[in-house]
């Protein structure tokens, strides 16, 4: 009787573990995860830029004794850039004083275009971007202005439009009493790239 009980217990344990393995392999979460990875492999950041009608400018040179980007391992740390226009001038002013939130949004988007120019100069191909990791957006604004996130969305929305889910990032959007040369927005970024 004791032998029979031990045999039944062993068989039951094997059935239990087999059911766990079958449930794990057929989990909807696993299927969703592999399905969500497929678009990452097919996404073409360079084509997305073209679809958006964006032509990247030449990456502008640093204005002091620093570099545009520093790579360590598979991370690139991009120095802060501002909303430099094609004619070489910048969007200047304080959001909430002489610039609207919408104008601030456009300034942040232009800053993103300038950062992508630096990133392309560093990598040669934007498809080498594995993930936008962190964005720090600084908004030149009035002391009582509280819509910095809506302004920096101009930058974040561009990153997602160009890189898809790889463009979703951690972020800070903060207000500043002033920024260099009176620019409206300055953004720095950390990017993970393919080895």
Phi, psi and omega per residue, in radians:
X1 nan -0.695 3.139
X2 -1.125 -0.735 3.129
X3 -1.105 -0.743 3.141
X4 -1.096 -0.727 3.125
X5 -1.104 -0.762 3.120
X6 -1.110 -0.713 -3.141
X7 -1.116 -0.777 3.121
X8 -1.090 -0.730 3.124
X9 -1.070 -0.777 3.138
X10 -1.099 -0.781 3.135
X11 -1.084 -0.758 -3.141
X12 -1.088 -0.723 3.113
X13 -1.087 -0.741 -3.141
X14 -1.114 -0.727 3.107
X15 -1.112 -0.754 3.138
X16 -1.026 -0.861 -3.124
X17 -1.176 -0.599 3.090
X18 -1.120 -0.702 3.109
X19 -1.142 -0.691 3.097
X20 -1.063 -0.782 -3.122
X21 -1.134 -0.752 3.127
X22 -1.103 -0.749 3.139
X23 -1.119 -0.707 -3.130
X24 -1.162 -0.699 -3.116
X25 -1.227 -0.509 -3.113
X26 -1.772 0.263 -3.119
X27 -1.105 2.342 3.087
X28 -1.050 -0.546 -3.141
X29 -1.094 -0.714 3.135
X30 -1.140 -0.750 3.128
X31 -1.113 -0.720 3.137
X32 -1.122 -0.678 -3.128
X33 -1.113 -0.806 -3.131
X34 -1.219 -0.569 3.109
X35 -1.194 -0.639 -3.120
X36 -1.293 -0.306 3.114
X37 -1.376 -0.472 -3.081
X38 -0.984 -0.812 -3.129
X39 -1.096 -0.461 3.138
X40 -1.099 -0.647 -3.094
X41 -1.311 -0.476 -3.072
X42 -1.627 -0.212 -3.035
X43 -1.187 2.329 3.119
X44 -2.110 1.794 -3.091
X45 -1.094 -0.669 -3.133
X46 -1.116 -0.703 3.121
X47 -1.198 -0.648 3.121
X48 -1.083 -0.704 3.072
X49 -1.024 -0.809 3.137
X50 -1.088 -0.729 3.124
X51 -1.077 -0.572 3.129
X52 -1.418 -0.082 -3.134
X53 1.298 0.450 -3.094
X54 -1.807 2.186 2.985
X55 -1.887 2.147 -3.104
X56 -1.261 2.411 3.075
X57 -1.349 3.070 2.960
X58 -1.138 2.457 3.092
X59 -1.142 2.180 -3.096
X60 -1.301 2.581 -3.129
X61 -1.300 2.598 3.058
X62 -1.033 2.626 -3.084
X63 -1.661 0.070 3.136
X64 -2.657 -2.819 -3.049
X65 -1.498 1.203 3.084
X66 -2.682 3.084 3.137
X67 -2.038 2.793 -3.131
X68 -1.178 -0.574 -3.062
X69 -2.665 2.578 3.050
X70 -2.232 2.226 3.104
X71 -1.829 2.317 3.009
X72 -2.346 2.019 -3.036
X73 1.102 -2.207 3.138
X74 -1.825 0.375 3.074
X75 -1.975 2.425 3.028
X76 -2.052 2.207 3.080
X77 -1.780 2.012 -3.118
X78 -1.651 2.297 3.086
X79 -1.140 2.779 3.122
X80 -1.073 2.392 3.061
X81 -2.222 2.790 3.129
X82 -2.104 -3.087 -3.077
X83 -1.448 1.287 3.133
X84 -1.445 2.222 -3.123
X85 -1.523 2.960 -3.096
X86 -1.043 -0.518 -3.130
X87 -1.465 0.088 3.094
X88 1.587 -0.149 3.093
X89 -1.556 2.923 -3.117
X90 -1.991 2.712 2.930
X91 -1.340 2.075 -3.091
X92 -2.073 2.878 3.077
X93 2.137 3.033 -3.137
X94 -1.860 2.221 3.076
X95 -1.243 2.283 -3.083
X96 1.654 -0.106 3.068
X97 -2.067 -1.229 3.121
X98 -2.072 0.168 3.017
X99 -2.287 2.468 3.081
X100 -1.446 2.952 3.056
X101 -1.048 -0.708 3.138
X102 -1.097 -0.721 3.090
X103 -1.167 -0.635 3.057
X104 -1.122 -0.713 3.089
X105 -1.013 -0.810 3.137
X106 -1.138 -0.629 3.089
X107 -1.134 -0.703 3.112
X108 -1.161 -0.688 3.097
X109 -1.100 -0.767 3.108
X110 -1.095 -0.658 3.066
X111 -1.068 -0.706 3.090
X112 -1.084 -0.695 3.099
X113 -1.085 -0.737 3.115
X114 -1.144 -0.627 3.095
X115 -1.199 -0.663 3.105
X116 -1.125 -0.581 3.074
X117 -1.090 -0.740 3.097
X118 -1.117 -0.791 -3.118
X119 -1.080 -0.725 3.118
X120 -1.166 -0.659 3.099
X121 -1.104 -0.620 3.136
X122 -1.288 -0.712 -2.997
X123 -1.738 -0.465 -3.052
X124 1.493 -0.501 -3.090
X125 -2.611 2.127 -3.126
X126 -1.184 -0.263 3.084
X127 -1.254 -0.102 3.045
X128 -1.409 -0.115 3.102
X129 -1.268 2.178 3.107
X130 -1.588 -0.649 -3.121
X131 -2.930 2.414 2.910
X132 -1.419 2.076 -3.008
X133 -1.568 -0.960 -3.004
X134 -2.532 2.420 3.081
X135 -2.193 2.327 3.015
X136 -2.084 1.923 -3.119
X137 -1.808 2.235 -3.140
X138 -2.016 2.211 -3.053
X139 -1.993 2.178 3.044
X140 -1.317 1.973 -2.989
X141 -2.631 2.951 3.074
X142 -1.163 2.642 -3.104
X143 -1.009 -0.546 -3.102
X144 -1.680 0.148 -3.139
X145 -1.330 2.355 -3.102
X146 -2.228 0.226 -3.093
X147 -1.844 0.621 3.109
X148 -1.000 -0.703 3.118
X149 -1.019 -0.706 3.137
X150 -1.123 -0.562 3.090
X151 -1.237 -0.889 -3.072
X152 -1.192 -0.287 3.028
X153 -0.980 -0.500 3.099
X154 -1.013 -0.663 3.107
X155 -1.301 -0.895 -3.084
X156 -1.078 -0.754 -3.141
X157 -1.063 -0.648 3.105
X158 -1.134 -0.773 -3.126
X159 -1.057 -0.703 3.129
X160 -1.242 -0.651 3.112
X161 -1.116 -0.622 -3.100
X162 -1.465 -0.714 -3.011
X163 -1.909 -0.040 -3.108
X164 1.165 -2.478 -3.104
X165 -1.124 -0.394 3.077
X166 -1.205 -0.287 3.138
X167 -1.518 -0.164 3.116
X168 -1.266 2.307 -2.952
X169 -2.463 2.843 2.907
X170 -1.315 2.683 -3.008
X171 -2.705 2.632 2.901
X172 -2.158 2.447 3.073
X173 -2.296 1.875 -3.008
X174 -2.184 2.727 3.104
X175 -1.638 2.540 3.121
X176 -2.219 2.528 3.082
X177 -1.207 -0.489 3.057
X178 -2.807 2.808 3.057
X179 -2.341 2.807 -3.093
X180 -0.907 2.329 3.106
X181 1.001 0.337 3.095
X182 1.311 0.257 -3.112
X183 -1.080 2.676 -3.058
X184 -1.338 -0.571 -3.039
X185 -2.541 2.533 2.946
X186 -2.382 2.403 -3.109
X187 -2.362 2.413 2.982
X188 -2.089 2.786 -2.974
X189 -2.615 2.596 3.016
X190 -2.050 2.288 -3.061
X191 -2.247 2.366 3.002
X192 -1.631 2.355 -3.106
X193 -2.159 2.809 3.101
X194 -1.154 2.544 -3.127
X195 -1.213 nan nan
